[in-house]
Amino acid sequence: MKTIKKNWPEAILVVFAFCFSWWLMWHTFSYKDNQMLIAAKVWSDFAANIPLIRSFSWGGNWPPCDPLFAGEQIHYHFLFYLIVGLLERFGLPLDFALNLPSLLSFSGLVLVIYFLAKLIFKSRFVAFLSVSFFLFNSSLSFLEFFHQHPFSLNTLSEIINNRNFPSFGPYDGKIVSAFWSLNIYTNQRHLALAYFLILFLCFLFLKSEINGQQFTLKRALLAGFIIGIFPIIHSVGYGMLMVIFSVFFLIFSRQRRPLFVTLLIAFLIGFPQLFLIRVGGQGNFRFNPGYLIAGRLNIKNFLHYWFYNLGLSLFFIPLGFWKSKKLAKKVFLAFIPLFFIPNFFQFSREMAANHKFLNLFIIVGNMFSAYLIFLIWQKNVLGKILATIFTFFLVFSGIVDFFPIKNDSYMVIPDAQKDSRVDWIKNNTPPKSTFLNSSYLYHPASLAGRLIFLGWPYFPWAGGLDSDKRVRIMRNIYENRNPQEICRLLKENKIDYFTVEDVLNDPNLPKIESWFFQNNFKYSFKDLKSGMQIYSVKDNCR
């Protein structure tokens, strides 16, 4: 009973973390009446996530290849979505299969942030603030909100009813990044799992160090194995873990022997996988200083950019480091490379993808901001007033950014039994079939778990693949008027089925005229509602 009374704040946090995570995940993705209800702000990312999941649950995608770039080995960390696919294959509805691992990962991340901050700073106050600063970012995006909605008596109502992020850089041309709100965790469902595991491994190690114990061989081997499989959990997370534990190796002299075992196992298991999945594609790693201000980098622009993106944390994180004790300083030294690495190097075709380093650094950096607030709070009455004011400005943008997620609209995607195209493909084509697709996003073949020739070109392009070449092949097939040449190209590209629908005025797609295919080929299925026809290459190209 005494233990319960003593730990009641943690009990409340556990309940909050689980309930909030449940709401967040089901609010952004659910399933009802054989239809997917996908929040508009996750709709684009889920156009890649759902095909990957379905390729495991309804398809035969093993060994894994890219479901949106058929025939090419997957270049993406797929383990989270493999687990989701297997859960659906074993009978869970899609929303439960996706949302349960998502909510467990996110709630686990919230809790490990709390317990890690409490372990390092010996304070529940700091730990709870660290969680608050994680949930509500410290950027200055609220300034953009007030630029769009001048301060008035209606301000509170405008915040609560807001449906759009005030700043979504670099995609809307504004300075504050799109990657600091909770939207990043609802879109990239695997990210919370990666961060949870990274911080949990750090927690286990630091707990041993604080207790004056050497990291045991058993734990060292377990940590090495977990880090070693990180390329298929989160490839960037593998690099971050190797950096963090390498710094631990340098600065915790008592722990060097077990840490050497951890790093050796992690290297032997993990490093070959990076070549296997060709992380980031080929030839995309380069020195490119400045992150999202690359090409405009100087001290003034650097400080200006990060002041708008970190707000007061730009000052509070280093001040918290300066005031912290020796162990906390060592932890900070292990994580500070995660801020500088993405500010100097580009790892993939899209520089914005470097945000994954920065998000993790900010999570830990927030703990030092929280510690500084704690020190200010302890001073006197004035300190408590200042700490309250500072805390407000450290979470205000995050509060503003919360409501566009809460107020989001939904895209409805009919699934099998509701969409006869998906249903026919699922029940009448082999699970390993490859489809030439006449449209990109949420193509019926993708929803049925089949591989398609080319999904939305951005997705394979971002993974380092040559999407332009496949666009040319698609156009050559669909715009060709020679049936023999069409058959040759279909066979040459190992396509089993192709879909046809009239596409005349979309510059992103080939010009497709269904009358030609109906006159020269025999379709296996035609959907009366959409007019889409499905053709078997085997039946038409002998």
C-alpha positions in Angstrom: 0.0 0.0 0.0 2.9 2.4 0.8 4.4 1.6 -2.5 1.2 2.5 -4.3 0.8 5.7 -2.4 4.4 6.6 -3.2 4.2 5.8 -6.9 0.7 7.2 -7.6 2.1 9.8 -10.1 3.7 7.1 -12.1 0.5 5.1 -12.1 -1.5 8.1 -13.4 1.2 8.6 -16.1 0.9 4.9 -17.2 -2.9 5.3 -17.6 -2.6 8.6 -19.3 0.1 7.3 -21.7 -2.0 4.3 -22.7 -5.3 6.2 -23.1 -3.8 9.2 -24.9 -1.9 6.8 -27.3 -5.0 4.8 -27.9 -6.9 8.0 -28.8 -4.1 9.3 -31.0 -3.7 6.2 -33.1 -7.4 5.3 -33.5 -8.2 9.0 -34.2 -5.9 9.0 -37.2 -6.7 5.5 -38.5 -9.7 3.3 -38.1 -11.7 0.7 -39.9 -15.5 0.5 -40.2 -17.9 -1.2 -42.6 -15.0 -2.6 -44.7 -13.7 0.9 -45.2 -10.4 2.5 -44.0 -10.9 5.9 -42.3 -7.6 7.7 -42.8 -6.9 11.1 -41.3 -6.1 13.6 -44.1 -2.8 14.5 -42.5 -1.5 10.9 -42.6 -3.1 10.0 -46.0 0.0 10.5 -48.0 2.3 8.4 -45.8 -0.3 5.7 -45.4 -0.4 5.4 -49.2 3.0 3.7 -48.7 2.4 2.0 -45.3 -0.9 0.2 -46.2 0.6 -1.5 -49.3 3.6 -2.6 -47.3 1.4 -4.1 -44.6 -0.9 -5.8 -47.1 2.0 -7.2 -49.0 2.7 -9.3 -45.8 -0.9 -10.0 -44.7 -2.7 -10.7 -48.0 0.3 -11.0 -50.4 3.3 -13.2 -50.6 6.1 -10.6 -50.2 8.9 -12.8 -48.8 11.7 -12.3 -49.1 10.6 -8.6 -48.9 10.7 -6.5 -52.0 9.3 -3.0 -52.4 5.5 -3.3 -52.9 5.5 0.0 -54.8 8.5 -0.9 -57.0 7.9 -4.6 -57.9 11.0 -6.7 -58.5 13.4 -4.5 -56.4 14.6 -5.6 -53.0 13.2 -3.5 -50.3 15.3 -0.5 -49.2 13.2 0.3 -46.2 13.2 -0.8 -42.5 10.2 -3.1 -42.7 10.0 -5.0 -39.4 7.3 -3.0 -37.8 5.0 -3.3 -40.8 5.8 -7.0 -41.1 4.6 -7.5 -37.5 1.4 -5.5 -38.4 0.9 -7.6 -41.5 1.3 -10.9 -39.6 -1.2 -9.7 -37.0 -3.7 -9.1 -39.7 -2.9 -12.4 -41.4 -3.6 -14.1 -38.1 -7.0 -12.6 -37.8 -6.8 -9.1 -36.2 -8.8 -6.4 -38.0 -6.5 -4.0 -39.8 -7.0 -1.1 -37.4 -6.2 -3.2 -34.4 -3.2 -4.8 -36.2 -1.7 -1.4 -36.9 -2.9 0.6 -33.9 -2.1 -1.8 -31.1 1.7 -1.9 -31.9 1.5 1.8 -32.5 -0.1 2.7 -29.2 2.2 0.3 -27.3 5.3 1.9 -29.0 4.1 5.5 -28.4 3.0 4.9 -24.8 6.3 3.1 -24.2 8.1 6.1 -25.5 6.3 8.4 -23.2 7.1 6.2 -20.2 10.7 5.7 -21.0 11.2 9.5 -21.4 9.8 9.9 -17.9 11.8 7.2 -16.3 15.1 8.1 -18.1 14.7 11.8 -17.1 13.9 10.7 -13.5 17.0 8.4 -13.5 19.3 11.1 -14.8 18.1 14.1 -12.8 16.6 12.3 -9.7 13.4 14.4 -10.0 9.8 13.6 -10.8 9.4 17.3 -11.6 12.0 17.1 -14.4 10.6 13.8 -15.6 7.0 15.1 -15.9 8.2 18.3 -17.6 10.3 16.2 -20.0 7.2 14.3 -21.1 5.2 17.6 -21.5 8.0 19.1 -23.6 7.9 15.9 -25.8 4.2 16.1 -26.4 4.1 19.8 -27.0 7.0 21.3 -29.0 8.9 24.4 -28.1 9.1 26.0 -31.6 7.9 29.5 -32.4 5.2 28.3 -34.9 2.7 30.1 -32.7 4.0 33.4 -34.2 2.9 32.2 -37.6 -0.5 31.3 -36.1 -0.9 34.8 -34.8 0.2 36.2 -38.2 -2.7 34.2 -39.7 -5.1 34.8 -36.8 -4.4 38.2 -35.1 -4.8 38.2 -31.4 -8.4 38.9 -30.3 -11.2 37.8 -28.0 -11.7 34.9 -30.4 -8.1 33.6 -30.1 -8.9 30.7 -27.8 -11.7 29.6 -30.1 -9.5 29.9 -33.1 -6.8 27.7 -31.5 -9.3 25.1 -30.5 -11.0 24.9 -33.9 -7.9 25.3 -36.0 -7.5 22.6 -38.7 -4.2 23.5 -40.2 -0.6 23.6 -38.9 0.5 27.2 -38.8 3.9 26.3 -40.2 4.8 23.1 -42.2 8.3 23.8 -43.5 9.9 23.1 -45.8 6.8 22.0 -47.7 4.8 25.3 -47.3 7.9 27.5 -47.6 7.8 28.6 -43.9 10.7 28.4 -41.5 9.4 26.1 -38.7 9.7 22.5 -39.6 6.8 20.1 -40.1 8.5 17.5 -37.9 8.1 18.7 -34.4 4.4 18.0 -33.8 2.8 14.7 -32.9 1.9 14.3 -36.6 5.3 12.7 -37.2 4.4 9.8 -34.9 0.9 9.3 -36.4 2.4 9.2 -40.0 5.6 7.2 -39.3 4.2 4.6 -36.9 7.5 2.7 -36.6 9.3 5.8 -35.3 8.0 5.6 -31.7 9.1 2.0 -31.5 12.6 2.9 -32.6 13.0 5.8 -30.2 11.5 3.7 -27.4 14.1 0.9 -27.9 17.0 3.4 -28.2 16.1 5.2 -24.9 15.2 1.9 -23.2 18.7 0.5 -24.0 20.2 3.8 -22.7 18.1 3.5 -19.5 19.4 -0.1 -18.9 23.0 1.0 -19.4 22.8 4.1 -17.2 20.9 2.3 -14.5 23.9 -0.1 -14.2 26.3 2.8 -14.2 24.4 4.7 -11.5 24.2 1.6 -9.3 27.9 1.2 -9.5 27.6 -2.0 -11.4 29.3 -3.1 -14.6 26.9 -3.6 -17.6 26.5 -7.4 -17.4 27.6 -9.7 -20.2 24.0 -10.9 -20.6 22.8 -7.3 -21.0 25.7 -6.4 -23.3 24.9 -9.3 -25.6 21.2 -8.5 -25.6 21.9 -4.8 -26.3 24.2 -5.8 -29.1 21.6 -8.1 -30.7 18.9 -5.5 -30.5 21.1 -2.8 -32.0 22.2 -5.4 -34.6 18.7 -5.9 -35.9 18.0 -2.1 -35.9 18.5 -1.7 -39.7 15.2 -3.5 -40.2 13.6 -1.7 -37.3 14.8 1.7 -38.2 18.0 2.1 -40.3 18.8 5.6 -39.1 18.2 4.4 -35.5 21.0 1.9 -36.0 23.4 4.7 -36.8 22.2 6.7 -33.9 22.6 3.8 -31.5 26.1 3.1 -32.7 27.0 6.8 -32.2 25.5 6.9 -28.7 27.0 3.7 -27.5 30.4 4.6 -29.0 30.4 7.8 -27.0 29.4 5.8 -23.9 32.4 3.5 -24.6 34.7 6.5 -24.6 33.4 8.3 -21.5 32.4 5.5 -19.2 35.8 3.8 -18.7 34.5 1.2 -16.2 32.0 -0.1 -18.8 34.3 -0.4 -21.7 34.6 -4.2 -21.7 30.9 -4.9 -21.9 30.3 -2.0 -24.3 33.0 -3.4 -26.6 31.0 -6.6 -26.7 27.8 -4.7 -27.4 29.4 -2.7 -30.2 31.1 -5.7 -31.7 27.9 -7.8 -31.8 25.9 -4.8 -33.1 28.5 -4.2 -35.9 28.7 -7.8 -37.0 24.9 -8.3 -37.2 23.9 -4.8 -38.3 26.5 -3.4 -40.7 26.1 -6.0 -43.4 22.3 -5.3 -43.5 22.9 -1.6 -44.4 24.4 -2.8 -47.7 21.7 -5.5 -48.1 18.9 -2.9 -48.0 21.0 -0.1 -49.5 19.9 2.5 -47.0 19.0 5.7 -48.6 19.8 4.4 -52.1 23.2 4.7 -53.8 25.3 7.8 -54.0 23.1 10.0 -51.8 25.4 10.4 -48.8 27.4 13.6 -49.0 28.7 16.6 -47.0 25.9 19.2 -47.2 26.0 21.6 -44.2 23.0 23.5 -43.1 20.1 20.9 -43.0 17.1 22.8 -44.4 19.1 26.0 -44.9 21.8 24.2 -46.9 23.2 26.7 -49.4 22.4 29.6 -47.2 24.4 28.6 -44.1 26.1 31.2 -42.0 26.1 31.8 -38.3 23.2 34.3 -38.5 21.0 32.1 -40.6 21.8 29.0 -38.5 20.8 30.7 -35.2 17.8 32.3 -36.8 16.6 28.9 -38.2 17.1 27.0 -34.9 15.7 29.8 -32.7 12.4 29.6 -34.7 12.5 25.7 -34.6 13.6 25.3 -31.0 12.3 28.5 -29.4 13.6 29.0 -25.8 15.1 25.5 -25.9 17.9 26.8 -28.1 19.1 28.6 -24.9 17.6 26.3 -22.2 19.2 23.1 -23.5 22.8 24.4 -23.2 22.1 26.2 -20.0 20.6 23.0 -18.5 23.7 21.2 -19.6 25.9 23.8 -18.0 24.0 23.5 -14.7 23.7 19.7 -14.7 25.8 17.2 -12.8 28.5 15.0 -14.2 26.4 12.0 -15.2 23.9 14.2 -17.0 26.7 15.9 -18.9 28.0 12.6 -20.1 24.5 11.6 -21.4 24.3 14.9 -23.2 27.7 14.4 -24.8 26.4 11.0 -26.2 23.4 12.7 -27.8 24.8 16.0 -29.0 26.2 14.4 -32.2 22.7 13.7 -33.2 22.2 17.4 -33.6 25.4 18.1 -35.5 25.5 15.1 -37.8 22.2 16.0 -39.7 23.4 19.7 -39.8 26.5 18.7 -41.7 25.6 15.6 -43.8 22.9 14.5 -46.1 22.0 10.8 -46.0 19.3 10.4 -48.6 17.8 12.2 -51.6 15.6 14.3 -49.4 17.4 16.4 -46.9 14.3 16.7 -44.7 14.6 13.0 -43.8 17.5 14.1 -41.5 14.8 15.1 -39.0 15.0 11.6 -37.5 18.3 12.5 -35.8 17.0 15.8 -34.6 13.7 14.5 -33.1 15.7 12.1 -30.9 18.2 14.8 -29.9 15.3 17.1 -29.0 13.7 14.5 -26.8 16.8 14.2 -24.7 17.6 17.9 -25.0 14.1 18.7 -23.5 15.2 16.9 -20.3 17.9 19.6 -19.9 15.4 22.4 -20.5 13.2 20.7 -17.9 16.1 20.6 -15.5 16.8 24.3 -15.9 13.1 25.1 -15.3 13.3 23.0 -12.2 16.3 25.0 -10.9 14.5 28.3 -11.6 11.4 27.0 -9.9 13.3 26.2 -6.7 14.7 29.7 -6.3 11.9 31.8 -4.8 8.4 33.2 -5.7 9.9 35.1 -8.6 11.5 32.0 -9.8 8.2 30.1 -9.7 6.6 32.9 -11.7 9.4 32.9 -14.3 9.4 29.1 -14.5 5.7 29.1 -15.2 6.0 31.7 -17.9 9.0 29.9 -19.5 7.1 26.6 -19.4 4.1 28.2 -21.2 6.3 29.4 -24.0 8.0 26.0 -24.2 4.7 24.2 -24.8 2.4 26.8 -26.5 3.3 25.9 -30.1 2.8 22.3 -29.3 -0.7 23.1 -28.0 -1.5 25.0 -31.1 -0.2 22.1 -33.2 -2.3 19.6 -31.4 -5.6 20.9 -32.6 -5.1 20.4 -36.3 -4.6 16.7 -35.5 -7.7 16.6 -33.3 -9.8 18.4 -35.9 -8.6 16.5 -38.9 -10.9 15.3 -41.6 -11.0 11.7 -43.0 -10.4 10.1 -46.3 -12.5 7.0 -46.9 -10.8 4.1 -48.7 -13.1 1.2 -49.6 -11.5 -2.2 -48.8 -12.3 -5.7 -50.0 -16.0 -6.6 -49.9 -16.7 -2.8 -50.4 -14.5 -2.4 -53.5 -15.1 -5.2 -56.0 -11.7 -4.5 -57.7 -9.8 -5.2 -54.4 -12.0 -8.2 -53.7 -11.5 -9.7 -57.2 -7.7 -9.3 -57.1 -7.5 -10.7 -53.6 -9.5 -13.8 -54.5 -8.4 -14.4 -58.1 -4.7 -13.7 -58.4 -1.7 -15.4 -56.9 -0.3 -13.6 -53.8 3.1 -12.9 -55.5 1.5 -11.3 -58.6 2.9 -8.1 -60.0 0.5 -5.5 -61.4 1.2 -2.7 -63.9 -1.0 0.0 -62.3 -3.0 2.6 -64.2 -3.1 4.9 -61.1 -0.8 5.5 -58.2 -2.2 6.1 -54.7 -4.2 3.3 -53.0 -4.4 1.3 -56.2 -6.7 -1.8 -55.7 -3.8 -4.2 -56.3 -1.8 -2.5 -53.5 -4.8 -2.8 -51.1 -5.1 -6.5 -52.0 -1.4 -7.0 -51.1 -0.1 -7.4 -54.6 3.1 -5.8 -55.8 2.7 -2.9 -58.3 5.1 -1.8 -61.0 5.3 1.8 -59.7 3.6 3.5 -56.8 3.6 7.3 -56.4 7.0 8.1 -57.8 8.1 10.2 -54.8 8.2 7.0 -52.6 10.7 5.0 -54.6 12.6 8.2 -55.6 13.1 9.0 -51.9 14.4 5.5 -51.4 17.1 6.0 -54.0 15.3 4.1 -56.9 15.0 5.2 -60.5 11.3 6.0 -60.6 11.8 8.1 -63.8 12.8 5.1 -65.8 9.6 3.2 -64.7 7.5 6.2 -65.6 8.9 6.0 -69.1 8.2 2.3 -69.3 4.6 2.8 -68.1 4.0 5.5 -70.7 5.6 3.2 -73.4 3.1 0.4 -72.5 -0.1 2.4 -72.0 0.4 4.8 -74.8 1.6 2.2 -77.3 -0.8 1.1 -80.1 1.0 -2.1 -81.1 -0.4 -5.1 -79.1 2.7 -7.2 -79.8 5.1 -4.5 -78.5 2.9 -4.1 -75.4 3.1 -7.8 -74.8 6.9 -7.8 -75.2 7.3 -4.9 -72.7 4.9 -6.6 -70.2 6.9 -9.8 -70.3 10.2 -8.1 -70.3 9.2 -6.3 -67.1 7.8 -9.5 -65.5 4.3 -8.1 -65.2 1.5 -10.6 -64.5 -1.6 -8.4 -64.7 -2.3 -4.8 -65.8 -5.2 -2.5 -65.0 -6.8 -0.1 -67.5 -8.9 2.9 -66.8 -9.4 6.1 -68.8 -6.7 8.6 -67.9 -6.6 11.5 -70.3 -5.8 14.7 -68.4 -3.5 13.8 -65.5 0.1 14.9 -66.3 1.5 12.5 -63.7 0.1 9.4 -65.4 0.3 8.0 -68.9 -2.5 8.8 -71.3 -4.7 5.7 -71.2 -7.6 5.0 -73.5 -9.6 2.0 -72.4 -11.3 1.5 -75.8 -7.9 0.4 -77.4 -7.3 -2.3 -74.8 -10.8 -3.6 -74.9 -10.6 -3.9 -78.7 -7.2 -5.7 -78.6 -7.1 -7.6 -75.4 -9.5 -9.7 -73.4 -10.0 -8.5 -69.8 -10.4 -10.9 -66.9 -12.5 -8.5 -64.8 -14.3 -5.2 -65.3 -15.6 -3.1 -62.5 -18.9 -1.5 -63.5 -18.7 1.3 -61.0 -15.3 2.7 -61.9 -14.9 1.2 -65.4 -11.5 -0.3 -64.5 -10.5 -3.4 -66.3 -8.0 -6.0 -65.2 -6.1 -8.0 -67.8 -4.0 -11.1 -67.4 -0.7 -11.1 -69.3 -0.6 -14.9 -69.4 -4.1 -15.0 -71.1 -3.3 -12.2 -73.6 0.3 -12.6 -74.5 1.2 -16.1 -75.5 
